[in-house]
């Protein structure tokens, strides 16, 4: 009987340890989104990288970023240095929703040689929450002559590290 209980406890501990592992997320090609799997709650703020992999010519991006405002705060995204000719326009995002438009006044094309195209500054305000979800809704990827591309979007469910 003790052997059976011992085996059951060992199996239970094994399954619990497996379920707490952080999984690595891979971005498809083409793909757009966040591959991070966790966020540090103790940090004053964290810049979460947003990646884009595609061979298409992208001249603009539009999406609505959503999250739970009771868990975290999101600040206006910023582009990486690889795309200096682009502008980001966004709404405030006070209620957990931010409309984002990325465009070039000169008609420049996104440089996707480095997949990290922008960062989203995030600050966790409820460290007791188990996770923080960022979703990219209604994403539109625009190319030349108003061409719209279908690119798979990867949303982020970030485990909050205390």
C-alpha positions in Angstrom: 0.0 0.0 0.0 2.8 2.4 0.9 4.5 1.6 -2.4 1.3 2.6 -4.4 0.9 5.8 -2.5 4.6 6.6 -3.0 4.2 6.0 -6.8 1.1 8.1 -7.0 2.8 11.0 -5.2 5.9 10.7 -7.4 3.7 10.7 -10.5 1.7 13.7 -9.3 4.9 15.7 -8.6 6.3 14.8 -12.0 3.2 16.0 -13.8 3.1 19.2 -11.7 6.7 20.0 -12.6 6.1 19.3 -16.3 3.1 21.7 -16.4 5.1 24.6 -14.9 7.8 24.5 -17.6 8.0 27.6 -19.8 7.5 26.6 -23.4 9.4 28.2 -26.2 7.1 29.7 -28.9 8.3 29.7 -32.5 7.1 32.4 -35.0 6.0 30.9 -38.3 7.3 32.3 -41.6 5.4 34.3 -42.5 4.3 35.4 -39.1 3.7 38.4 -36.8 3.5 38.6 -33.0 5.2 38.0 -29.7 7.3 34.9 -29.0 8.1 35.8 -25.3 6.5 33.4 -22.8 6.9 35.3 -19.5 7.2 38.7 -18.0 8.8 39.9 -14.8 6.3 41.5 -12.4 9.0 43.1 -10.2 10.4 45.2 -13.1 9.3 48.8 -13.4 8.6 48.2 -17.0 9.5 45.6 -19.7 9.9 46.2 -23.5 8.3 43.2 -25.2 9.7 42.6 -28.7 7.2 42.2 -31.6 8.5 40.1 -34.5 7.6 39.9 -38.2 8.8 37.4 -40.7 7.7 37.7 -44.3 9.0 37.9 -47.8 6.1 40.2 -48.8 6.7 43.9 -49.3 5.0 45.5 -46.3 4.4 49.3 -46.4 2.0 49.6 -43.4 0.5 47.7 -40.6 -2.7 48.3 -38.6 -4.0 46.4 -35.6 -5.9 46.7 -32.3 -3.9 45.7 -29.3 -6.0 44.4 -26.4 -5.1 43.3 -22.8 -6.6 43.2 -19.3 -6.0 46.7 -17.8 -6.5 45.3 -14.3 -3.3 43.2 -14.8 -1.0 45.5 -16.7 -0.4 48.8 -18.4 0.7 49.1 -22.0 2.5 52.2 -23.4 2.7 53.3 -27.0 4.8 50.8 -29.1 8.1 52.0 -30.5 9.8 50.9 -33.7 13.3 49.5 -33.8 16.2 51.4 -35.4 15.9 49.2 -38.6 12.8 51.1 -39.7 13.5 54.8 -39.1 11.3 56.2 -41.9 8.1 54.8 -40.3 5.7 56.5 -37.9 3.5 54.9 -35.2 0.1 56.5 -34.4 -1.9 55.0 -31.5 -4.8 55.7 -29.2 -4.2 56.0 -25.4 -5.2 52.5 -24.4 -6.6 53.3 -21.0 -9.3 50.7 -21.1 -7.2 47.8 -22.3 -7.5 48.6 -26.1 -5.1 50.5 -28.3 -5.5 51.1 -32.0 -2.1 51.2 -33.7 -1.2 52.4 -37.2 2.3 52.1 -38.6 3.0 53.9 -41.9 5.6 55.7 -43.9 4.9 59.2 -45.4 7.5 58.5 -48.1 6.3 55.1 -49.1 9.2 53.2 -47.5 9.1 49.4 -47.2 9.6 47.6 -43.9 13.1 46.2 -43.4 12.5 42.6 -42.1 16.1 41.4 -42.2 15.9 41.5 -38.4 12.5 40.1 -37.4 12.2 42.4 -34.3 10.3 45.4 -35.8 9.0 47.1 -32.6 8.7 46.8 -28.8 5.7 47.2 -26.6 6.4 48.7 -23.2 4.4 46.8 -20.5 4.2 47.3 -16.7 2.5 44.6 -14.5 0.2 46.3 -11.9 -1.3 43.0 -10.5 1.6 40.6 -9.7 -0.8 38.1 -8.3 -2.4 37.5 -11.7 -1.2 34.2 -13.2 -0.6 35.7 -16.7 -0.9 38.7 -19.0 -2.4 38.3 -22.4 -1.7 40.7 -25.3 -3.8 40.1 -28.5 -3.4 41.7 -31.9 -6.9 42.0 -33.3 -8.0 42.9 -36.8 -4.4 43.0 -38.1 -3.9 44.3 -41.6 -0.6 44.2 -43.5 -0.6 46.5 -46.5 1.7 46.3 -49.5 2.1 48.2 -52.7 -1.1 49.4 -54.5 -3.3 48.7 -51.5 -2.5 45.0 -51.5 -3.5 43.3 -48.2 -1.5 40.3 -47.1 -2.7 37.4 -44.9 0.0 36.9 -42.3 -0.6 34.5 -39.3 -0.7 36.5 -36.0 0.7 35.1 -32.8 -0.9 36.5 -29.6 1.0 36.4 -26.3 0.0 34.8 -23.1 2.8 35.8 -20.8 3.3 34.0 -17.5 3.9 36.5 -14.7 7.1 35.9 -12.8 7.0 37.2 -9.3 
